[in-house]
Structure formats: C-alpha cells, structure tokens
Amino acid sequence: MRTRIVGIYRETEFSPGKVNADRLIMDAVLAHLQNNGAETAAVDAAIFVGERVPANTDAVLAMCQGSDALAALATVEKTGTIAINSALAIRNCYRDLLGPGLINAHVPTPDGAVVSTSEPLDLSPLRRLDLHAPVYVKRGDLHALGEGDVQRVAGSKNLEKTLRSFGDRGIKVAYVQQEVPGAVMKFYGVGNSDYFAALPSDGGAAPTESLQLELARAASAAASALGLDVWGGDAIVNENGFAIVDFNDWPSFERVRNIAAAAISRRVIHRLESAH
C-alpha cells in the first residue's frame, strides 16, 4: 500500500502577505514526496476541521495555526498518524508559550514576560526588564497578524498606554521583550540538524561560519525544546553575539524554498520509517 500524506495549508488570516509563499512551500514538499512514491493531497484548514483526513493517512503536514485546526490535529494524532508539526509544537509557538519556552531552553534570548492587558495593569512580571530602555510589546496569543501587533515603546507610561490599546482590541495578553540592538538575521531549519540556513535581512552582511554554527546549535536546541520538526525565526546579531527574538512553526522558506522542500521531505520520510 502506498504511503498517504496530507498537507494542511495555513489559514489565510495567519499568513499576512505570505498566503502564496506558504502554499508554495507545502506544494513543493508534497511534490518531492509524490516523486518518492507517496500518495499526496492538500486541503485548506477549514476543510480539515470539517472532514478530518482519511483513516489510512500515514502523515499530516500541518501549517495550520488556528485553535479549531489544532484541536482537530490533536485528535488525528491520537490515531497514530504522524503530524509535522504536531499540534502541541504549533501551540508552543504562540507567544504566551514561546517567550518562556525560549528562556527555558537556555538559548540566547532577551528577557521578557507575559502580562495581562486587563485593568488594573500589573507590571510586576516585568521586574527583570529595564522599562526605561526600549521594549517590544507583542500580542501574546499569536504571531503578528497585522499592523500594530508588534510595537516598540520606551518608558512605563508608554508601555501602559500600549498594553491598554492591545486590551481595547481584544488581545488579552501581551509578551513584553527587552530590545536588543543589532541587525536582523533570518534563519530556517528542519529537524535537529537536517538543514539550517541563516540569511541577513535587508541586504546585511552574511553570517560568519562560526556565527552560523553557533546560531544553528542554539536554534536547533530551541526547536527541540518546542517540539518542532520544521521551523524558522529571527535573531538579532551584534558585536556581542546574537539573541533569538522570534521562532515560527513552518515558515514559508521563501528565500530557500527548493532546498528546504527537499530537506523537509527527507525529514517526513525519516519520521515515517522510524515509526515502523
């Protein structure tokens, strides 16, 4: 019997400006797997929630992020179907869990904490941060979905004003992260050491070999702690080294799509072979 693999596209509301790129990486991975003899299909998250997947499905490749889709994915996993990424790993990338998760993984990452946006505001969880220096306020339930979901502020009064504005928009928790000065480095990975790439944002300098190695080790450790098979994120690089400031479950891999798709397909095959 042929191996059956189903891909789940990310919900459009969770792909601001990246809908096509997200679909292209999924399609590229499924094409590789089909060339290796697998029977493949791809569905939108809403269809997956309503219909699940056939009982004989061997693996689900999940880019979905909504709560309904994650609940459906967790149910499918209980039947023994392999999920890449798992529902728990995807949930770990919501910012209320991600920030503490990176800190607990003991990788270089700025100080930060989850705070409620409800009145009266309580800033005591931020006691380790320097609130006189700039911080980033990020919506705590998901990744940034639009303008205003990540804001740079300085000073307690501005911080409180920003937290209240998040609360007014229905965002119940925020993650406040100390700013780290430096250049943004995008990174992408598969598995623990299956594939890694680090690319400067905005045409900056490419990472040195030693920096790439150190970042790869730290990012792989973080991915392992979060439970991710397919991942990416952002690091800030300066003269003191680097700090991981964000992590994503299954990014679009837009700048490295072809080589990443091949690596992801190999990871899927390895997971399937290891399960038997």
matplotlib code that plots the C-alpha trace (Angstrom):
import matplotlib.pyplot as plt

x = [0.0, 1.3, 2.1, -0.6, 0.3, -2.0, -0.9, -2.9, -2.5, -2.2, -5.3, -5.2, -5.7, -2.4, -0.5, -0.4, 1.3, 2.5, -0.5, 1.0, 4.5, 3.1, 1.2, 4.2, 6.4, 3.7, 3.2, 6.9, 7.3, 4.3, 5.8, 9.0, 7.1, 5.0, 8.2, 9.3, 6.1, 3.8, 0.1, -0.4, -3.1, -3.5, -6.5, -7.4, -7.6, -11.4, -11.9, -9.6, -11.5, -14.8, -13.8, -10.5, -8.4, -8.9, -8.3, -5.4, -3.4, 0.2, 1.3, -0.2, 1.9, 0.4, 0.9, -2.4, -2.4, -6.0, -7.4, -10.1, -7.5, -5.1, -7.8, -8.6, -4.9, -4.5, -7.4, -5.8, -2.5, -4.3, -5.0, -1.3, -0.9, 2.4, 1.9, 4.7, 4.5, 2.4, -0.5, 1.5, 4.6, 2.5, 0.8, 4.2, 4.9, 2.0, 3.8, 2.4, 4.3, 7.1, 8.8, 9.0, 9.9, 12.9, 14.1, 13.6, 15.5, 18.6, 19.3, 20.4, 17.2, 16.2, 14.5, 10.7, 7.5, 3.8, 1.5, -2.3, -3.8, -6.7, -7.2, -5.7, -2.5, 0.2, 3.7, 5.3, 6.1, 8.4, 10.7, 13.7, 13.3, 14.6, 11.4, 13.3, 15.0, 13.1, 11.0, 8.8, 5.2, 3.9, 0.4, 0.6, -1.9, -0.5, 2.2, 1.8, -1.2, -1.2, 0.0, 0.2, 0.6, 4.3, 5.2, 8.4, 8.0, 10.1, 9.1, 6.5, 3.8, 4.1, 4.2, 0.9, -0.7, 0.3, -0.9, -4.3, -4.5, -3.9, -6.7, -9.0, -8.5, -9.5, -5.9, -6.0, -2.2, 0.9, 4.5, 6.9, 10.5, 13.6, 15.0, 18.4, 20.2, 21.7, 20.9, 18.1, 19.2, 16.5, 17.1, 15.4, 15.7, 14.5, 14.8, 17.7, 20.5, 18.8, 19.0, 19.9, 20.3, 20.8, 20.3, 20.6, 17.5, 17.5, 20.7, 23.0, 26.2, 26.1, 26.9, 30.4, 31.0, 31.4, 28.3, 26.2, 27.4, 26.6, 23.2, 22.4, 23.1, 21.0, 18.1, 18.2, 18.1, 15.1, 13.3, 13.8, 12.5, 9.5, 8.9, 9.3, 10.3, 10.0, 10.9, 12.4, 12.8, 14.6, 17.8, 19.4, 23.2, 25.6, 29.2, 28.3, 26.9, 23.2, 19.9, 16.9, 13.9, 11.2, 10.5, 8.0, 6.4, 6.8, 7.7, 7.4, 11.1, 10.6, 14.3, 15.4, 12.3, 13.8, 16.5, 14.3, 11.4, 13.8, 15.1, 11.5, 10.5, 13.6, 12.5, 9.0, 10.3, 12.7, 9.8, 7.7, 10.5, 11.3, 7.7, 7.8]
y = [0.0, 3.4, 5.9, 8.5, 12.0, 15.0, 18.6, 21.3, 24.8, 27.7, 29.7, 33.0, 35.1, 33.7, 34.4, 38.2, 38.9, 35.3, 33.3, 32.3, 31.7, 29.4, 27.4, 27.1, 25.5, 23.0, 22.1, 21.8, 19.3, 17.3, 17.2, 15.7, 13.1, 12.2, 11.7, 9.3, 7.2, 8.7, 9.4, 13.1, 15.6, 19.1, 20.8, 24.1, 24.2, 24.7, 21.5, 19.6, 20.8, 19.7, 16.5, 15.4, 13.1, 9.6, 6.9, 5.4, 8.6, 8.0, 11.6, 15.1, 18.0, 20.9, 24.6, 25.4, 27.5, 28.2, 26.7, 24.6, 23.2, 22.4, 20.6, 18.5, 17.8, 16.6, 14.2, 12.9, 12.4, 10.2, 7.7, 7.2, 9.5, 11.4, 15.2, 17.5, 19.8, 18.4, 20.4, 20.9, 22.1, 24.6, 25.8, 26.2, 29.0, 31.1, 34.0, 33.3, 30.0, 30.9, 33.6, 31.5, 28.4, 30.1, 31.2, 27.7, 26.3, 28.2, 29.7, 33.4, 35.3, 38.7, 38.9, 39.0, 38.1, 37.6, 40.3, 40.7, 43.7, 43.8, 46.6, 47.2, 46.7, 44.7, 45.2, 43.1, 40.2, 42.7, 43.3, 41.8, 44.2, 47.8, 49.6, 52.9, 51.3, 50.3, 47.1, 45.4, 44.7, 41.8, 40.3, 37.3, 34.9, 34.5, 35.8, 39.3, 39.3, 42.9, 46.4, 47.2, 43.6, 44.4, 47.8, 49.3, 51.5, 53.1, 54.2, 52.8, 55.3, 54.5, 50.8, 51.0, 53.0, 50.3, 47.5, 49.2, 49.6, 45.9, 45.2, 47.6, 45.4, 42.3, 41.0, 39.6, 39.0, 40.6, 39.5, 42.3, 41.7, 43.8, 45.3, 44.1, 46.4, 44.9, 43.5, 41.1, 37.6, 35.3, 31.6, 28.4, 24.8, 21.2, 18.7, 18.8, 19.0, 18.0, 21.5, 25.0, 28.4, 31.9, 34.9, 38.6, 40.7, 43.8, 43.0, 42.9, 41.0, 37.2, 35.4, 34.2, 30.4, 30.5, 32.6, 30.3, 27.3, 28.8, 30.1, 26.7, 25.0, 27.4, 27.4, 23.6, 23.4, 25.7, 23.8, 20.6, 22.1, 23.4, 20.1, 21.4, 19.4, 22.3, 25.8, 29.2, 32.5, 35.8, 36.6, 39.9, 39.9, 42.5, 42.7, 40.6, 37.7, 37.0, 36.7, 34.8, 37.1, 35.1, 31.5, 30.2, 26.8, 26.0, 29.4, 30.0, 29.3, 31.8, 32.6, 28.9, 27.1, 24.5, 23.2, 23.4, 21.5, 18.6, 18.6, 18.6, 15.7, 13.8, 14.5, 13.3, 10.0, 9.6, 10.1, 7.5, 5.0, 5.4, 4.8, 1.3]
z = [0.0, -0.9, 1.8, 2.1, 3.1, 3.5, 3.7, 5.5, 4.2, 6.7, 7.3, 5.3, 8.4, 9.8, 6.6, 6.3, 3.0, 2.7, 1.5, -1.8, -0.4, 2.3, -0.2, -2.5, 0.2, 1.1, -2.6, -3.1, -0.2, -1.4, -4.9, -3.5, -1.6, -4.6, -6.6, -3.9, -4.4, -1.8, -2.5, -1.6, -1.2, 0.2, 1.9, 3.4, 7.2, 7.2, 5.2, 7.5, 10.6, 9.0, 7.4, 9.2, 7.0, 5.7, 8.3, 6.4, 6.3, 7.4, 7.9, 8.1, 7.2, 9.2, 8.6, 10.3, 13.4, 14.5, 17.6, 15.8, 13.4, 16.3, 18.1, 15.0, 14.5, 18.1, 17.5, 14.4, 16.2, 18.8, 16.0, 15.4, 12.4, 12.3, 12.4, 11.2, 13.1, 16.0, 17.5, 20.7, 18.9, 16.9, 20.1, 21.7, 19.1, 20.3, 22.1, 25.5, 25.5, 23.1, 25.1, 28.3, 26.1, 24.6, 28.0, 29.5, 26.5, 27.8, 24.4, 23.9, 24.0, 25.5, 28.9, 28.5, 30.2, 29.6, 31.0, 31.1, 29.3, 31.7, 34.2, 36.6, 34.8, 36.7, 35.5, 38.3, 35.8, 34.0, 37.0, 35.3, 32.3, 32.1, 31.4, 30.9, 27.8, 24.7, 24.8, 22.2, 23.0, 21.0, 21.0, 23.3, 21.7, 18.2, 15.9, 14.4, 12.1, 11.1, 11.8, 15.5, 16.7, 17.5, 18.9, 20.1, 23.2, 25.9, 29.4, 31.7, 30.7, 27.0, 27.9, 29.9, 27.1, 24.6, 26.8, 27.2, 23.4, 23.0, 25.6, 23.7, 20.6, 22.5, 22.9, 26.5, 27.0, 25.6, 25.6, 26.5, 25.4, 26.0, 22.9, 21.7, 19.2, 16.1, 12.7, 12.0, 10.8, 9.4, 10.0, 8.8, 9.9, 9.6, 12.4, 14.8, 12.2, 8.9, 7.4, 8.5, 6.8, 8.2, 5.9, 6.7, 6.5, 4.3, 2.5, 5.5, 5.9, 5.6, 8.9, 9.5, 9.6, 13.4, 13.9, 11.6, 13.6, 17.0, 15.8, 14.3, 17.6, 19.6, 17.1, 16.9, 20.7, 20.8, 18.1, 20.0, 23.2, 21.4, 19.7, 16.1, 13.0, 10.6, 11.9, 11.4, 13.3, 13.8, 15.6, 16.4, 15.7, 17.2, 18.4, 21.5, 19.5, 18.9, 20.5, 19.2, 19.4, 17.5, 16.4, 13.9, 13.2, 9.5, 7.9, 4.1, 3.4, 0.6, 0.1, 0.3, -0.9, -3.2, -0.9, 2.2, 0.5, -0.2, 3.4, 4.7, 2.5, 3.8, 7.3, 6.7, 5.2, 8.1, 10.6, 8.7, 8.5, 12.2, 13.1, 11.6]

ax = plt.figure().add_subplot(projection="3d")
ax.plot(x, y, z, "-o")
ax.set_aspect("equal")
plt.show()
